[in-house]
Every structure is written in C-alpha cells, then in structure tokens.
C-alpha cells in the first residue's frame, strides 16, 4: 500500500465536493420539512441540472446529521 502524497490530496480536494448541499439550501429544506413536505417533493425544488440531490441528503437534514447548525 502506497502512502498518500500531497499531490493526491490536492487532486482529491479539487475533484470531490465538500458537501453536495450548501448552507443556503439547508435552511429552506428545513422549512419544507417543518411544513411536512415529502423528501421527493423537496428534491423537485433543490435538484439542479448539474447536480442532483438524493433523498439521503434530505433525510440527513431531517435527522440533523447534515447541517445541524444551520437555521
């Protein structure tokens, strides 16, 4: 097993997003969840052509494992 190099870390950092949903999106998603909207209905609003959000991200917001500090 080869050790990771700094070049590998830079490449990984450049190609993989930190988080697929931004803080600006988490707030409205929490509001939609509070209104009782279903995950697939919320997906309709937050999906973009270049990036789809899976229902697991919305579930993570619901159970506070994703974006717990965002209001």
C-alpha positions, 0 to 999 in steps of 0.5 A, spaced: 500 500 500 502 506 497 502 512 502 498 518 500 502 524 497 500 531 497 499 531 490 493 526 491 490 530 496 490 536 492 487 532 486 482 529 491 480 536 494 479 539 487 475 533 484 470 531 490 465 536 493 465 538 500 458 537 501 453 536 495 448 541 499 450 548 501 448 552 507 443 556 503 439 550 501 439 547 508 435 552 511 429 552 506 429 544 506 428 545 513 422 549 512 419 544 507 420 539 512 417 543 518 411 544 513 411 536 512 413 536 505 415 529 502 423 528 501 421 527 493 417 533 493 423 537 496 428 534 491 423 537 485 425 544 488 433 543 490 435 538 484 439 542 479 441 540 472 448 539 474 447 536 480 442 532 483 440 531 490 438 524 493 433 523 498 439 521 503 441 528 503 434 530 505 433 525 510 440 527 513 437 534 514 431 531 517 435 527 522 440 533 523 446 529 521 447 534 515 447 541 517 445 541 524 447 548 525 444 551 520 437 555 521 
